[in-house]
Amino acid sequence: MAGMEKVTRLIIERNPSDKKDVGVPYPTGFHPRTAAEVRQWQRFVLNRNRSTLFVFAGAPRPQVKDDFRGFLFKECKRAGKGTCRSLDWWKVRRQNRSSAAMRLFLDSAFCLQPKGDSYTRRSMFDCMLVGAVPVVFWRHSAYGQYEWYLPGSGEGREGEWSVFIDSREVRNGTVSVKEVLEGIGEKRAREMRERVVEMIPRLLYAAAEEGLGEGMQDAFDVAVKGVLRRFRGAVAPAA
């Protein structure tokens, strides 16, 4: 449709070849009402004792040949319970999955985020909202998806808040998820967590219609300002 050619589309997973698509965070179950509530939550998750190095929550699909999620469950089992914990969606009631995943992520430094039915997953935002650092295996799962929200898309700053491990190297056994994450070290892991926690406000949707207040922007504020910025750029007279 000709009338839609210049419309900016806000969607949870953008087409990387369409510049009119803008990726916005998946809605989660966390909707604070004030900036004070957000700051309190940030302090809590930042200082949380992370007893597990990494975790994975997902649904294995044994009927799918070389199912990557199956590889990650095996990686977690090999790492041992003291290093990795996993959550099989098929063993948890649907209505309890979100709270079970949040408890899992709260106790971990890193959370594994393979692609789901599509490249992106709500789970990535669930894990970041509790201060866990996401580990992605396909660049399109995060990088270049949420340019208004996550630093580093096209700037080489993805390492500030995430870890990338090529899924092909995990499949063929040339890379161990455990070894990669253990190699990061506590100091660097803490810096990455601080960066994730710093970004929490812009990854959530406030419950209050007027926003969080005190100048704190939530995901909706970021989207509106981004659209207005695009509009002004489109109508600005040529120099």
Buried (B, 14 or more C-beta within 10 A) or exposed (E): EEEEEEEBEBEBBBEBEEEEBBBBBBEBEBEBBBBEBBBEBBEEBBEBEBEBBBBBBBBBEEEEEEBBBBBBBEBBEEBEEEBBBBBEBEEBEEEEBBEBBBEBBBBBBBBBBBBBEEBBBBBBBBBBBBBBBBBBBBBBBBBBBBBBBBBBBEEEBBEBBBBBBBBEBBEEEEBBBBEBBBEBEEEEBBBBBBBBBBBBBBBBBBEEEEBBEEEBBBBBBBBEEBBEEBEEEEEEEEE
